[in-house]
């Protein structure tokens, strides 16, 4: 039989950055993007409009089905 070894759990840290790797000198420079630099206002507004349109279409569809069900009675 093979001997089983315990292996350490591997986790992905692709989304995390080490503060020490921000600059070449090993010191964290503390510069951060503002909210609107990280999330452009146009994309936020576009997302809100798009989701509002989708919710409106869903509401119209549900109302249409509801009206058809009530119309058969």
Helices and strands as residue ranges (DSSP letters): G 19-21, H 35-38, H 41-71
